[in-house]
Amino acid sequence: MNFQQVHTTPRQKRTLRAPIAGLALWFTLQGLSCAPAHRHIGDRAERGGIEVSIRITANVYTWTVHNLTSAPVTDLRIPQTNCYDHMPPPGWKWSYENSVFHSWTDDVASAVQPGGTAAFSTRVSSSGAVLGLVQISVGTSNGQDRIVFEQLWAPVPKPISLVVLVAGTVAVLAISHTTILTRMRRRSCINAERSI
């Protein structure tokens, strides 16, 4: 068998660079278009004397409720996906049904008192979720209407478009790679035959 070293011509190098540069540009533009328009949207909101802020560290989401009203906060509902290890404040109960983390207390002494704060946290499982804006609601002991925060960060389901995008990108890269290698091998064989 005769093994020959394959040399890449400048034209072949340009042919290889163009698809890679195009994909890099496309992914960059996709990332920029998905970024929030304002960096503070979703991380903090104040309404009706209640302030809710969120901190995300790795797969741990922590919502902090700061009570600026005269009535104790006794209830919190946060829609979320693929979560576990829910941690309400001491003295609070919790449930996780229909993708909603619901935490409440029947004991007014355990409630978030006026001027007080409390943290509620959860972990996102390995099956995953993406960062999205949800509607979070807070209830107080005075029985008035719930205070609703329209857009705060929480783990939400991966959109099907993201799954299709990733699968399609992998398929396009695999086909492009195979096509480029096949062309390079054909050209090297043709060049080898010409040199004989």
Secondary structure, DSSP 8 states (H G I E B T S, - for coil): ---------HHHHHHHHHHHHHHHHHHHHHHHHHS-SSTTTTTEEEETTEEEEEEEETTEEEEEEEE-SSS-EEEEEEE-SSEEEEE--TT-EEEEETTEEEEE-S-GGGSB-TT-EEEEEEEE-TT--EEEEEEEEEEETT----EEEEEEEEEE---HHHHHHHHHHHHHHHHHHHHHHHHHHHHHHHHHHHH-
